[in-house]
């Protein structure tokens, strides 16, 4: 099992971040333009005064080589199931891959910490757990390395977006 604690600064306040984070068009733009991935597919989206439920499927472009590349192949996709609690302002989500199913799980908690009036720290605590004998640790490390590249790429894209699209 691996744990990631990601902390990145964004040039927007938390309320704007969450509005955009759950906006389908902004999510698509982030995947396509920010990450160079194909657009995600929303499989469920509900919102009320208490919560936002967002489920999506995606196919990331991963930076992998060697044994991990042979195990994963080029058709890796994942299903994300997430819930944002409006009261606590926390988003909890889990991902399952199409290749490894329940044998490789990623779960996370995400929140925003204000930095003054117009900035924030984007925090994510994530657990990666792969129960495939003999290669679980390798796959966990590969996932962790890709997450540690993807999140800063998102932050960089978003900060450019915020600069180009002030409120």
N, C-alpha and C positions, 0 to 999 in steps of 0.2 A: 504494500500500500504506500502511495506517495501523497504528500500534501503540498499544495502550492498556496502561498499567500501573496497575492498580487496587489500592489498599491501604485496607482498612477494618477497624476494630476491632470484635470481637465479644465478648460477655460470657459466654464459655464456653471450656473448654480444647479443644485440637485433637482429642483422642480423642472427645469428645462431638460436636463439629462433624461429623467424618467419619461417625460412626454415624448421625446424623440426615440428613446430606447424601445418603446412599445409601438411606435409608428411603423406600419408595414412598409411604406415607401422608403423611410430612412433606413430601416433594417436591410431592405433589398440593396439600396445604394451602398451601404457599408460592406455588405458581402461582395457585391460586384466591383465597385470602384476602390474601396478601401483595402479589401483582402485579395481581390482577383479571383474570387470563387464564383460559382454559379449562384443564382438567386435562391434563397431558401423558399420552401413551400410551407405556408401556414396550414396546419391541419386542424387547429382549433384556436379560437380567440374569443374570450368573453371578458366583459368588464362591468363592474357595478361599484357601488359606493364603498365596498369593503376590500375588493381584490381585483386583480387582473390575472386571468389564466391565459397563458400563451404556450401553445405546442407547435413546434415546427420541425421540418426535416431539412437536412442540408447535406451537401457533399463538399467537404473541405479539400483544399489542395494542400497536401502535407509535404514537408521537407524531410524525407526519410530515405534511408539507403540500407544496404546490407541485408541482414537477416530480417529486420523489421519490415523492410519493403517487400520481401518475398512473402511474409506472413499476411501483410495487410493488402497488398495488391493496389490496383488503381481505382477500385470501385467502392472505397470506404465511404460510408454515409452514416449519419446519426439522426436519432430522434431526440429532440429536446422537449421535456415537459416541465413547465415552470409556473410558479405562482408568486405574484407580487402582493404583499400585504400592505394596503394603503396606510394602516395605522402605524406599523413599525418601519415602513419605508424600506423593506427588505425583499429581495427577489431570491427565491430558492428554486433551484432547477436541478434536473438530473438528465444525463445523456446516456443512451444505449446505442451501440454501433450495430449496423446491419450485418456485419461479419461475425462478431463475437457475442452478440446478444447479451444475456445476463452474466456472461463470464467476464465482461469488462464493463465496469460501471464508473461513471464520473458523476459526482454530486457536488453542489456548490451553494454558497450563500453570497449574495452581492448586496452592497449598500453604498451610499454616498455620504461623505463627511464634508460639510461646508468648510471652505477656506475663504473667509471674508464674505463679501456679498456676491461676487461674480465668478468664483472658482470653487472647485471641489476636488476631493480625493476619491477616486473610484477604487473601492476595495472589493476584493473577491477572495474568499477562502474556499479552496477546492480539494477534494479527495479523489484520487484515481486508484481504483482497485481492479486488478486483473487476476483471475483465478485459473489461468491456463498453465498447467504444469510445465515447467522447464523454460517457458518464455514470458511468464507473467511480468517479471521485473523488467525485462527488456521493453515490453510493450508499454508498461507504466512510464518508464523513463522517456520513451519516444513521445508519448502523449504529453508529458510534462514539458519537454523541450519545445514542442510545437505550440503549446498553450503560452509558454513564456515568450514566444515570438509573436503570436497572433494578438495578444492583448495590447502590447505597446504599438503594434501596427494600427489597431483600431483607435487607440488614444490619439495617435498622430493624425490619422484621417479626420477624426472628430474635431480636434483642435483647429485644423485647417477649415473645416466646415463652419465651426463657430465664428472664426475670424471673417470668413466670407459671407456669413449670414447672421449678422448681429440681430438681436431681438429689437 
